[in-house]
């Protein structure tokens, strides 16, 4: 099962590249690094931990 790799932060709307830094919870809510830090790395939707999203494998 592959990650959805959403393209923007759910809080501020900033564009997120597939290779760039982003944070997700277990439900794949997606946040930029700045917003994740402001949220103390806790998802406001599910209260789960926000962790750095893995980068896709090089093709």
PDBQT receptor file of N, H, CA, C and O in Angstrom, charges set to zero:
ATOM      1  N   UNK A   1       0.842  -1.175   0.000  1.00  0.00    +0.000 N 
ATOM      2  CA  UNK A   1       0.000   0.000   0.000  1.00  0.00    +0.000 C 
ATOM      3  C   UNK A   1       0.889   1.241   0.000  1.00  0.00    +0.000 C 
ATOM      4  O   UNK A   1       1.685   1.432   0.919  1.00  0.00    +0.000 OA
ATOM      5  N   UNK A   2       0.763   2.064  -0.997  1.00  0.00    +0.000 N 
ATOM      6  H   UNK A   2       0.116   1.909  -1.744  1.00  0.00    +0.000 HD
ATOM      7  CA  UNK A   2       1.587   3.269  -1.147  1.00  0.00    +0.000 C 
ATOM      8  C   UNK A   2       0.943   4.460  -0.443  1.00  0.00    +0.000 C 
ATOM      9  O   UNK A   2      -0.276   4.526  -0.290  1.00  0.00    +0.000 OA
ATOM     10  N   UNK A   3       1.786   5.395  -0.020  1.00  0.00    +0.000 N 
ATOM     11  H   UNK A   3       2.776   5.342  -0.145  1.00  0.00    +0.000 HD
ATOM     12  CA  UNK A   3       1.287   6.629   0.574  1.00  0.00    +0.000 C 
ATOM     13  C   UNK A   3       0.665   7.506  -0.499  1.00  0.00    +0.000 C 
ATOM     14  O   UNK A   3       1.068   7.463  -1.662  1.00  0.00    +0.000 OA
ATOM     15  N   UNK A   4      -0.308   8.293  -0.105  1.00  0.00    +0.000 N 
ATOM     16  H   UNK A   4      -0.636   8.328   0.839  1.00  0.00    +0.000 HD
ATOM     17  CA  UNK A   4      -0.986   9.178  -1.041  1.00  0.00    +0.000 C 
ATOM     18  C   UNK A   4      -0.092  10.328  -1.513  1.00  0.00    +0.000 C 
ATOM     19  O   UNK A   4      -0.247  10.803  -2.638  1.00  0.00    +0.000 OA
ATOM     20  N   UNK A   5       0.848  10.784  -0.661  1.00  0.00    +0.000 N 
ATOM     21  H   UNK A   5       0.973  10.398   0.253  1.00  0.00    +0.000 HD
ATOM     22  CA  UNK A   5       1.789  11.865  -0.995  1.00  0.00    +0.000 C 
ATOM     23  C   UNK A   5       1.044  13.136  -1.421  1.00  0.00    +0.000 C 
ATOM     24  O   UNK A   5       1.215  13.619  -2.540  1.00  0.00    +0.000 OA
ATOM     25  N   UNK A   6       0.240  13.655  -0.539  1.00  0.00    +0.000 N 
ATOM     26  H   UNK A   6       0.101  13.262   0.370  1.00  0.00    +0.000 HD
ATOM     27  CA  UNK A   6      -0.522  14.873  -0.810  1.00  0.00    +0.000 C 
ATOM     28  C   UNK A   6       0.415  16.038  -1.099  1.00  0.00    +0.000 C 
ATOM     29  O   UNK A   6       1.529  16.098  -0.578  1.00  0.00    +0.000 OA
ATOM     30  N   UNK A   7      -0.043  16.949  -1.925  1.00  0.00    +0.000 N 
ATOM     31  H   UNK A   7      -0.947  16.900  -2.348  1.00  0.00    +0.000 HD
ATOM     32  CA  UNK A   7       0.817  18.002  -2.435  1.00  0.00    +0.000 C 
ATOM     33  C   UNK A   7       0.787  19.339  -1.723  1.00  0.00    +0.000 C 
ATOM     34  O   UNK A   7       1.473  20.274  -2.137  1.00  0.00    +0.000 OA
ATOM     35  N   UNK A   8      -0.009  19.451  -0.640  1.00  0.00    +0.000 N 
ATOM     36  H   UNK A   8      -0.567  18.692  -0.304  1.00  0.00    +0.000 HD
ATOM     37  CA  UNK A   8      -0.040  20.727   0.074  1.00  0.00    +0.000 C 
ATOM     38  C   UNK A   8      -0.324  20.514   1.553  1.00  0.00    +0.000 C 
ATOM     39  O   UNK A   8      -0.892  19.500   1.960  1.00  0.00    +0.000 OA
ATOM     40  N   UNK A   9       0.085  21.490   2.340  1.00  0.00    +0.000 N 
ATOM     41  H   UNK A   9       0.546  22.314   2.010  1.00  0.00    +0.000 HD
ATOM     42  CA  UNK A   9      -0.127  21.454   3.788  1.00  0.00    +0.000 C 
ATOM     43  C   UNK A   9      -1.608  21.674   4.084  1.00  0.00    +0.000 C 
ATOM     44  O   UNK A   9      -2.232  22.565   3.508  1.00  0.00    +0.000 OA
ATOM     45  N   UNK A  10      -2.164  20.872   4.969  1.00  0.00    +0.000 N 
ATOM     46  H   UNK A  10      -1.658  20.147   5.437  1.00  0.00    +0.000 HD
ATOM     47  CA  UNK A  10      -3.585  20.992   5.312  1.00  0.00    +0.000 C 
ATOM     48  C   UNK A  10      -3.901  22.230   6.142  1.00  0.00    +0.000 C 
ATOM     49  O   UNK A  10      -5.063  22.618   6.262  1.00  0.00    +0.000 OA
ATOM     50  N   UNK A  11      -2.888  22.843   6.707  1.00  0.00    +0.000 N 
ATOM     51  H   UNK A  11      -1.944  22.528   6.610  1.00  0.00    +0.000 HD
ATOM     52  CA  UNK A  11      -3.116  24.007   7.570  1.00  0.00    +0.000 C 
ATOM     53  C   UNK A  11      -2.916  25.321   6.824  1.00  0.00    +0.000 C 
ATOM     54  O   UNK A  11      -3.793  26.185   6.840  1.00  0.00    +0.000 OA
ATOM     55  N   UNK A  12      -1.772  25.475   6.172  1.00  0.00    +0.000 N 
ATOM     56  H   UNK A  12      -1.059  24.773   6.159  1.00  0.00    +0.000 HD
ATOM     57  CA  UNK A  12      -1.462  26.758   5.524  1.00  0.00    +0.000 C 
ATOM     58  C   UNK A  12      -1.566  26.712   3.998  1.00  0.00    +0.000 C 
ATOM     59  O   UNK A  12      -1.564  27.757   3.346  1.00  0.00    +0.000 OA
ATOM     60  N   UNK A  13      -1.658  25.507   3.427  1.00  0.00    +0.000 N 
ATOM     61  H   UNK A  13      -1.659  24.659   3.956  1.00  0.00    +0.000 HD
ATOM     62  CA  UNK A  13      -1.822  25.374   1.982  1.00  0.00    +0.000 C 
ATOM     63  C   UNK A  13      -0.552  25.461   1.158  1.00  0.00    +0.000 C 
ATOM     64  O   UNK A  13      -0.620  25.410  -0.070  1.00  0.00    +0.000 OA
ATOM     65  N   UNK A  14       0.613  25.593   1.799  1.00  0.00    +0.000 N 
ATOM     66  H   UNK A  14       0.668  25.635   2.797  1.00  0.00    +0.000 HD
ATOM     67  CA  UNK A  14       1.865  25.687   1.053  1.00  0.00    +0.000 C 
ATOM     68  C   UNK A  14       2.074  24.405   0.230  1.00  0.00    +0.000 C 
ATOM     69  O   UNK A  14       1.749  23.307   0.681  1.00  0.00    +0.000 OA
ATOM     70  N   UNK A  15       2.619  24.567  -0.973  1.00  0.00    +0.000 N 
ATOM     71  H   UNK A  15       2.883  25.459  -1.339  1.00  0.00    +0.000 HD
ATOM     72  CA  UNK A  15       2.892  23.413  -1.837  1.00  0.00    +0.000 C 
ATOM     73  C   UNK A  15       4.023  22.576  -1.248  1.00  0.00    +0.000 C 
ATOM     74  O   UNK A  15       5.011  23.117  -0.751  1.00  0.00    +0.000 OA
ATOM     75  N   UNK A  16       3.875  21.257  -1.306  1.00  0.00    +0.000 N 
ATOM     76  H   UNK A  16       3.073  20.817  -1.709  1.00  0.00    +0.000 HD
ATOM     77  CA  UNK A  16       4.879  20.315  -0.811  1.00  0.00    +0.000 C 
ATOM     78  C   UNK A  16       5.329  19.431  -1.964  1.00  0.00    +0.000 C 
ATOM     79  O   UNK A  16       4.509  18.772  -2.603  1.00  0.00    +0.000 OA
ATOM     80  N   UNK A  17       6.626  19.415  -2.231  1.00  0.00    +0.000 N 
ATOM     81  H   UNK A  17       7.292  19.951  -1.712  1.00  0.00    +0.000 HD
ATOM     82  CA  UNK A  17       7.128  18.543  -3.290  1.00  0.00    +0.000 C 
ATOM     83  C   UNK A  17       7.216  17.112  -2.771  1.00  0.00    +0.000 C 
ATOM     84  O   UNK A  17       7.291  16.890  -1.563  1.00  0.00    +0.000 OA
ATOM     85  N   UNK A  18       7.205  16.163  -3.664  1.00  0.00    +0.000 N 
ATOM     86  H   UNK A  18       7.144  16.343  -4.646  1.00  0.00    +0.000 HD
ATOM     87  CA  UNK A  18       7.281  14.749  -3.276  1.00  0.00    +0.000 C 
ATOM     88  C   UNK A  18       8.588  14.445  -2.553  1.00  0.00    +0.000 C 
ATOM     89  O   UNK A  18       8.625  13.586  -1.672  1.00  0.00    +0.000 OA
ATOM     90  N   UNK A  19       9.656  15.141  -2.917  1.00  0.00    +0.000 N 
ATOM     91  H   UNK A  19       9.626  15.839  -3.632  1.00  0.00    +0.000 HD
ATOM     92  CA  UNK A  19      10.963  14.897  -2.319  1.00  0.00    +0.000 C 
ATOM     93  C   UNK A  19      11.240  15.803  -1.122  1.00  0.00    +0.000 C 
ATOM     94  O   UNK A  19      12.223  15.601  -0.409  1.00  0.00    +0.000 OA
ATOM     95  N   UNK A  20      10.388  16.795  -0.898  1.00  0.00    +0.000 N 
ATOM     96  H   UNK A  20       9.590  16.959  -1.477  1.00  0.00    +0.000 HD
ATOM     97  CA  UNK A  20      10.614  17.766   0.165  1.00  0.00    +0.000 C 
ATOM     98  C   UNK A  20      10.180  17.271   1.535  1.00  0.00    +0.000 C 
ATOM     99  O   UNK A  20       9.608  16.190   1.680  1.00  0.00    +0.000 OA
ATOM    100  N   UNK A  21      10.469  18.095   2.533  1.00  0.00    +0.000 N 
ATOM    101  H   UNK A  21      10.933  18.973   2.415  1.00  0.00    +0.000 HD
ATOM    102  CA  UNK A  21      10.139  17.749   3.910  1.00  0.00    +0.000 C 
ATOM    103  C   UNK A  21       8.652  17.977   4.170  1.00  0.00    +0.000 C 
ATOM    104  O   UNK A  21       8.124  19.054   3.894  1.00  0.00    +0.000 OA
ATOM    105  N   UNK A  22       7.991  16.967   4.696  1.00  0.00    +0.000 N 
ATOM    106  H   UNK A  22       8.420  16.092   4.920  1.00  0.00    +0.000 HD
ATOM    107  CA  UNK A  22       6.584  17.051   5.079  1.00  0.00    +0.000 C 
ATOM    108  C   UNK A  22       6.361  16.073   6.225  1.00  0.00    +0.000 C 
ATOM    109  O   UNK A  22       7.145  15.146   6.426  1.00  0.00    +0.000 OA
ATOM    110  N   UNK A  23       5.293  16.290   6.967  1.00  0.00    +0.000 N 
ATOM    111  H   UNK A  23       4.657  17.043   6.804  1.00  0.00    +0.000 HD
ATOM    112  CA  UNK A  23       4.972  15.440   8.117  1.00  0.00    +0.000 C 
ATOM    113  C   UNK A  23       3.573  14.875   7.950  1.00  0.00    +0.000 C 
ATOM    114  O   UNK A  23       2.672  15.549   7.452  1.00  0.00    +0.000 OA
ATOM    115  N   UNK A  24       3.400  13.612   8.379  1.00  0.00    +0.000 N 
ATOM    116  H   UNK A  24       4.132  13.064   8.783  1.00  0.00    +0.000 HD
ATOM    117  CA  UNK A  24       2.112  12.937   8.258  1.00  0.00    +0.000 C 
ATOM    118  C   UNK A  24       1.771  12.206   9.552  1.00  0.00    +0.000 C 
ATOM    119  O   UNK A  24       2.646  11.911  10.367  1.00  0.00    +0.000 OA
ATOM    120  N   UNK A  25       0.468  11.916   9.725  1.00  0.00    +0.000 N 
ATOM    121  H   UNK A  25      -0.242  12.155   9.064  1.00  0.00    +0.000 HD
ATOM    122  CA  UNK A  25       0.018  11.060  10.825  1.00  0.00    +0.000 C 
ATOM    123  C   UNK A  25      -0.354   9.703  10.218  1.00  0.00    +0.000 C 
ATOM    124  O   UNK A  25      -0.132   9.479   9.028  1.00  0.00    +0.000 OA
ATOM    125  N   UNK A  26      -0.909   8.814  11.011  1.00  0.00    +0.000 N 
ATOM    126  H   UNK A  26      -1.090   8.996  11.977  1.00  0.00    +0.000 HD
ATOM    127  CA  UNK A  26      -1.252   7.481  10.502  1.00  0.00    +0.000 C 
ATOM    128  C   UNK A  26      -2.373   7.516   9.471  1.00  0.00    +0.000 C 
ATOM    129  O   UNK A  26      -2.530   6.567   8.702  1.00  0.00    +0.000 OA
ATOM    130  N   UNK A  27      -3.160   8.602   9.441  1.00  0.00    +0.000 N 
ATOM    131  H   UNK A  27      -3.032   9.372  10.065  1.00  0.00    +0.000 HD
ATOM    132  CA  UNK A  27      -4.228   8.732   8.448  1.00  0.00    +0.000 C 
ATOM    133  C   UNK A  27      -3.773   9.536   7.234  1.00  0.00    +0.000 C 
ATOM    134  O   UNK A  27      -4.580   9.856   6.360  1.00  0.00    +0.000 OA
ATOM    135  N   UNK A  28      -2.481   9.862   7.179  1.00  0.00    +0.000 N 
ATOM    136  H   UNK A  28      -1.826   9.601   7.888  1.00  0.00    +0.000 HD
ATOM    137  CA  UNK A  28      -1.852  10.612   6.095  1.00  0.00    +0.000 C 
ATOM    138  C   UNK A  28      -2.301  12.064   6.000  1.00  0.00    +0.000 C 
ATOM    139  O   UNK A  28      -2.205  12.677   4.937  1.00  0.00    +0.000 OA
ATOM    140  N   UNK A  29      -2.797  12.624   7.121  1.00  0.00    +0.000 N 
ATOM    141  H   UNK A  29      -2.876  12.127   7.984  1.00  0.00    +0.000 HD
ATOM    142  CA  UNK A  29      -2.986  14.071   7.158  1.00  0.00    +0.000 C 
ATOM    143  C   UNK A  29      -1.590  14.646   6.937  1.00  0.00    +0.000 C 
ATOM    144  O   UNK A  29      -0.620  14.133   7.494  1.00  0.00    +0.000 OA
ATOM    145  N   UNK A  30      -1.476  15.687   6.145  1.00  0.00    +0.000 N 
ATOM    146  H   UNK A  30      -2.264  16.104   5.692  1.00  0.00    +0.000 HD
ATOM    147  CA  UNK A  30      -0.164  16.158   5.696  1.00  0.00    +0.000 C 
ATOM    148  C   UNK A  30       0.070  17.610   6.082  1.00  0.00    +0.000 C 
ATOM    149  O   UNK A  30      -0.797  18.465   5.899  1.00  0.00    +0.000 OA
ATOM    150  N   UNK A  31       1.268  17.877   6.627  1.00  0.00    +0.000 N 
ATOM    151  H   UNK A  31       1.972  17.182   6.775  1.00  0.00    +0.000 HD
ATOM    152  CA  UNK A  31       1.606  19.194   7.146  1.00  0.00    +0.000 C 
ATOM    153  C   UNK A  31       3.010  19.589   6.705  1.00  0.00    +0.000 C 
ATOM    154  O   UNK A  31       3.879  18.728   6.566  1.00  0.00    +0.000 OA
ATOM    155  N   UNK A  32       3.239  20.872   6.485  1.00  0.00    +0.000 N 
ATOM    156  H   UNK A  32       2.534  21.571   6.599  1.00  0.00    +0.000 HD
ATOM    157  CA  UNK A  32       4.594  21.347   6.208  1.00  0.00    +0.000 C 
ATOM    158  C   UNK A  32       5.386  21.327   7.515  1.00  0.00    +0.000 C 
ATOM    159  O   UNK A  32       4.808  21.183   8.592  1.00  0.00    +0.000 OA
ATOM    160  N   UNK A  33       6.697  21.469   7.421  1.00  0.00    +0.000 N 
ATOM    161  H   UNK A  33       7.167  21.586   6.546  1.00  0.00    +0.000 HD
ATOM    162  CA  UNK A  33       7.553  21.419   8.606  1.00  0.00    +0.000 C 
ATOM    163  C   UNK A  33       7.213  22.533   9.593  1.00  0.00    +0.000 C 
ATOM    164  O   UNK A  33       7.194  22.302  10.802  1.00  0.00    +0.000 OA
ATOM    165  N   UNK A  34       6.946  23.734   9.092  1.00  0.00    +0.000 N 
ATOM    166  H   UNK A  34       6.962  23.922   8.110  1.00  0.00    +0.000 HD
ATOM    167  CA  UNK A  34       6.639  24.857   9.984  1.00  0.00    +0.000 C 
ATOM    168  C   UNK A  34       5.355  24.606  10.767  1.00  0.00    +0.000 C 
ATOM    169  O   UNK A  34       5.319  24.810  11.981  1.00  0.00    +0.000 OA
ATOM    170  N   UNK A  35       4.305  24.166  10.086  1.00  0.00    +0.000 N 
ATOM    171  H   UNK A  35       4.334  24.000   9.100  1.00  0.00    +0.000 HD
ATOM    172  CA  UNK A  35       3.036  23.910  10.770  1.00  0.00    +0.000 C 
ATOM    173  C   UNK A  35       3.145  22.717  11.713  1.00  0.00    +0.000 C 
ATOM    174  O   UNK A  35       2.585  22.747  12.809  1.00  0.00    +0.000 OA
ATOM    175  N   UNK A  36       3.849  21.677  11.309  1.00  0.00    +0.000 N 
ATOM    176  H   UNK A  36       4.304  21.652  10.419  1.00  0.00    +0.000 HD
ATOM    177  CA  UNK A  36       4.028  20.513  12.190  1.00  0.00    +0.000 C 
ATOM    178  C   UNK A  36       4.693  20.939  13.492  1.00  0.00    +0.000 C 
ATOM    179  O   UNK A  36       4.293  20.494  14.568  1.00  0.00    +0.000 OA
ATOM    180  N   UNK A  37       5.698  21.792  13.403  1.00  0.00    +0.000 N 
ATOM    181  H   UNK A  37       6.024  22.153  12.529  1.00  0.00    +0.000 HD
ATOM    182  CA  UNK A  37       6.369  22.289  14.599  1.00  0.00    +0.000 C 
ATOM    183  C   UNK A  37       5.441  23.121  15.469  1.00  0.00    +0.000 C 
ATOM    184  O   UNK A  37       5.439  22.984  16.693  1.00  0.00    +0.000 OA
ATOM    185  N   UNK A  38       4.650  23.986  14.836  1.00  0.00    +0.000 N 
ATOM    186  H   UNK A  38       4.652  24.097  13.843  1.00  0.00    +0.000 HD
ATOM    187  CA  UNK A  38       3.699  24.812  15.581  1.00  0.00    +0.000 C 
ATOM    188  C   UNK A  38       2.631  23.961  16.262  1.00  0.00    +0.000 C 
ATOM    189  O   UNK A  38       2.087  24.354  17.294  1.00  0.00    +0.000 OA
ATOM    190  N   UNK A  39       2.331  22.798  15.688  1.00  0.00    +0.000 N 
ATOM    191  H   UNK A  39       2.774  22.479  14.849  1.00  0.00    +0.000 HD
ATOM    192  CA  UNK A  39       1.342  21.878  16.267  1.00  0.00    +0.000 C 
ATOM    193  C   UNK A  39       1.975  20.921  17.274  1.00  0.00    +0.000 C 
ATOM    194  O   UNK A  39       1.313  20.002  17.757  1.00  0.00    +0.000 OA
ATOM    195  N   UNK A  40       3.241  21.129  17.589  1.00  0.00    +0.000 N 
ATOM    196  H   UNK A  40       3.778  21.875  17.197  1.00  0.00    +0.000 HD
ATOM    197  CA  UNK A  40       3.995  20.270  18.525  1.00  0.00    +0.000 C 
ATOM    198  C   UNK A  40       4.008  18.819  18.048  1.00  0.00    +0.000 C 
ATOM    199  O   UNK A  40       4.035  17.888  18.853  1.00  0.00    +0.000 OA
ATOM    200  N   UNK A  41       3.988  18.640  16.716  1.00  0.00    +0.000 N 
ATOM    201  H   UNK A  41       3.966  19.396  16.062  1.00  0.00    +0.000 HD
ATOM    202  CA  UNK A  41       4.054  17.314  16.086  1.00  0.00    +0.000 C 
ATOM    203  C   UNK A  41       2.916  16.394  16.538  1.00  0.00    +0.000 C 
ATOM    204  O   UNK A  41       3.100  15.187  16.694  1.00  0.00    +0.000 OA
ATOM    205  N   UNK A  42       1.723  16.999  16.746  1.00  0.00    +0.000 N 
ATOM    206  H   UNK A  42       1.574  17.980  16.619  1.00  0.00    +0.000 HD
ATOM    207  CA  UNK A  42       0.512  16.249  17.084  1.00  0.00    +0.000 C 
ATOM    208  C   UNK A  42      -0.560  16.643  16.074  1.00  0.00    +0.000 C 
ATOM    209  O   UNK A  42      -0.850  17.828  15.910  1.00  0.00    +0.000 OA
ATOM    210  N   UNK A  43      -1.148  15.664  15.400  1.00  0.00    +0.000 N 
ATOM    211  H   UNK A  43      -0.913  14.701  15.534  1.00  0.00    +0.000 HD
ATOM    212  CA  UNK A  43      -2.182  15.928  14.399  1.00  0.00    +0.000 C 
ATOM    213  C   UNK A  43      -3.441  16.464  15.089  1.00  0.00    +0.000 C 
ATOM    214  O   UNK A  43      -3.964  15.818  15.997  1.00  0.00    +0.000 OA
ATOM    215  N   UNK A  44      -3.934  17.635  14.670  1.00  0.00    +0.000 N 
ATOM    216  H   UNK A  44      -3.509  18.159  13.933  1.00  0.00    +0.000 HD
ATOM    217  CA  UNK A  44      -5.141  18.175  15.286  1.00  0.00    +0.000 C 
ATOM    218  C   UNK A  44      -6.408  17.421  14.876  1.00  0.00    +0.000 C 
ATOM    219  O   UNK A  44      -7.447  17.564  15.519  1.00  0.00    +0.000 OA
ATOM    220  N   UNK A  45      -6.328  16.626  13.817  1.00  0.00    +0.000 N 
ATOM    221  H   UNK A  45      -5.483  16.510  13.295  1.00  0.00    +0.000 HD
ATOM    222  CA  UNK A  45      -7.487  15.863  13.356  1.00  0.00    +0.000 C 
ATOM    223  C   UNK A  45      -7.708  14.588  14.157  1.00  0.00    +0.000 C 
ATOM    224  O   UNK A  45      -8.842  14.259  14.505  1.00  0.00    +0.000 OA
ATOM    225  N   UNK A  46      -6.621  13.865  14.453  1.00  0.00    +0.000 N 
ATOM    226  H   UNK A  46      -5.699  14.133  14.171  1.00  0.00    +0.000 HD
ATOM    227  CA  UNK A  46      -6.753  12.559  15.119  1.00  0.00    +0.000 C 
ATOM    228  C   UNK A  46      -5.958  12.460  16.418  1.00  0.00    +0.000 C 
ATOM    229  O   UNK A  46      -6.020  11.438  17.101  1.00  0.00    +0.000 OA
ATOM    230  N   UNK A  47      -5.224  13.493  16.763  1.00  0.00    +0.000 N 
ATOM    231  H   UNK A  47      -5.174  14.323  16.209  1.00  0.00    +0.000 HD
ATOM    232  CA  UNK A  47      -4.320  13.559  17.922  1.00  0.00    +0.000 C 
ATOM    233  C   UNK A  47      -3.172  12.555  17.842  1.00  0.00    +0.000 C 
ATOM    234  O   UNK A  47      -2.527  12.268  18.850  1.00  0.00    +0.000 OA
ATOM    235  N   UNK A  48      -2.919  12.026  16.660  1.00  0.00    +0.000 N 
ATOM    236  H   UNK A  48      -3.443  12.259  15.841  1.00  0.00    +0.000 HD
ATOM    237  CA  UNK A  48      -1.795  11.115  16.460  1.00  0.00    +0.000 C 
ATOM    238  C   UNK A  48      -0.491  11.878  16.281  1.00  0.00    +0.000 C 
ATOM    239  O   UNK A  48      -0.492  13.086  16.046  1.00  0.00    +0.000 OA
ATOM    240  N   UNK A  49       0.614  11.163  16.392  1.00  0.00    +0.000 N 
ATOM    241  H   UNK A  49       0.615  10.181  16.582  1.00  0.00    +0.000 HD
ATOM    242  CA  UNK A  49       1.942  11.746  16.238  1.00  0.00    +0.000 C 
ATOM    243  C   UNK A  49       2.204  12.098  14.774  1.00  0.00    +0.000 C 
ATOM    244  O   UNK A  49       1.870  11.329  13.873  1.00  0.00    +0.000 OA
ATOM    245  N   UNK A  50       2.796  13.250  14.550  1.00  0.00    +0.000 N 
ATOM    246  H   UNK A  50       3.067  13.875  15.282  1.00  0.00    +0.000 HD
ATOM    247  CA  UNK A  50       3.236  13.632  13.208  1.00  0.00    +0.000 C 
ATOM    248  C   UNK A  50       4.691  13.228  13.057  1.00  0.00    +0.000 C 
ATOM    249  O   UNK A  50       5.537  13.590  13.875  1.00  0.00    +0.000 OA
ATOM    250  N   UNK A  51       4.974  12.474  12.005  1.00  0.00    +0.000 N 
ATOM    251  H   UNK A  51       4.287  12.180  11.340  1.00  0.00    +0.000 HD
ATOM    252  CA  UNK A  51       6.329  12.014  11.730  1.00  0.00    +0.000 C 
ATOM    253  C   UNK A  51       6.719  12.440  10.322  1.00  0.00    +0.000 C 
ATOM    254  O   UNK A  51       5.860  12.705   9.482  1.00  0.00    +0.000 OA
ATOM    255  N   UNK A  52       8.021  12.505  10.075  1.00  0.00    +0.000 N 
ATOM    256  H   UNK A  52       8.720  12.290  10.758  1.00  0.00    +0.000 HD
ATOM    257  CA  UNK A  52       8.498  12.922   8.756  1.00  0.00    +0.000 C 
ATOM    258  C   UNK A  52       8.060  11.916   7.696  1.00  0.00    +0.000 C 
ATOM    259  O   UNK A  52       8.232  10.708   7.855  1.00  0.00    +0.000 OA
ATOM    260  N   UNK A  53       7.496  12.436   6.626  1.00  0.00    +0.000 N 
ATOM    261  H   UNK A  53       7.357  13.418   6.497  1.00  0.00    +0.000 HD
ATOM    262  CA  UNK A  53       7.030  11.598   5.521  1.00  0.00    +0.000 C 
ATOM    263  C   UNK A  53       8.235  11.047   4.775  1.00  0.00    +0.000 C 
ATOM    264  O   UNK A  53       9.161  11.797   4.467  1.00  0.00    +0.000 OA
ATOM    265  N   UNK A  54       8.241   9.746   4.478  1.00  0.00    +0.000 N 
ATOM    266  H   UNK A  54       7.489   9.137   4.728  1.00  0.00    +0.000 HD
ATOM    267  CA  UNK A  54       9.376   9.180   3.738  1.00  0.00    +0.000 C 
ATOM    268  C   UNK A  54       9.416   9.723   2.313  1.00  0.00    +0.000 C 
ATOM    269  O   UNK A  54       8.383  10.041   1.723  1.00  0.00    +0.000 OA
ATOM    270  N   UNK A  55      10.606   9.821   1.786  1.00  0.00    +0.000 N 
ATOM    271  H   UNK A  55      11.445   9.564   2.265  1.00  0.00    +0.000 HD
ATOM    272  CA  UNK A  55      10.770  10.257   0.398  1.00  0.00    +0.000 C 
ATOM    273  C   UNK A  55      10.592   9.054  -0.515  1.00  0.00    +0.000 C 
ATOM    274  O   UNK A  55      10.933   7.935  -0.133  1.00  0.00    +0.000 OA
ATOM    275  N   UNK A  56      10.063   9.268  -1.719  1.00  0.00    +0.000 N 
ATOM    276  H   UNK A  56       9.786  10.177  -2.029  1.00  0.00    +0.000 HD
ATOM    277  CA  UNK A  56       9.910   8.148  -2.645  1.00  0.00    +0.000 C 
ATOM    278  C   UNK A  56      11.269   7.622  -3.106  1.00  0.00    +0.000 C 
ATOM    279  O   UNK A  56      12.254   8.359  -3.137  1.00  0.00    +0.000 OA
ATOM    280  N   UNK A  57      11.304   6.366  -3.455  1.00  0.00    +0.000 N 
ATOM    281  H   UNK A  57      10.504   5.768  -3.430  1.00  0.00    +0.000 HD
ATOM    282  CA  UNK A  57      12.535   5.756  -3.962  1.00  0.00    +0.000 C 
ATOM    283  C   UNK A  57      12.907   6.393  -5.293  1.00  0.00    +0.000 C 
ATOM    284  O   UNK A  57      12.033   6.758  -6.080  1.00  0.00    +0.000 OA
ATOM    285  N   UNK A  58      14.186   6.522  -5.539  1.00  0.00    +0.000 N 
ATOM    286  H   UNK A  58      14.896   6.225  -4.900  1.00  0.00    +0.000 HD
ATOM    287  CA  UNK A  58      14.652   7.068  -6.813  1.00  0.00    +0.000 C 
ATOM    288  C   UNK A  58      14.279   6.117  -7.936  1.00  0.00    +0.000 C 
ATOM    289  O   UNK A  58      14.401   4.899  -7.804  1.00  0.00    +0.000 OA
ATOM    290  N   UNK A  59      13.825   6.686  -9.036  1.00  0.00    +0.000 N 
ATOM    291  H   UNK A  59      13.725   7.675  -9.143  1.00  0.00    +0.000 HD
ATOM    292  CA  UNK A  59      13.389   5.852 -10.170  1.00  0.00    +0.000 C 
ATOM    293  C   UNK A  59      14.551   5.460 -11.041  1.00  0.00    +0.000 C 
ATOM    294  O   UNK A  59      14.367   4.760 -12.037  1.00  0.00    +0.000 OA
TER     295      UNK A  59
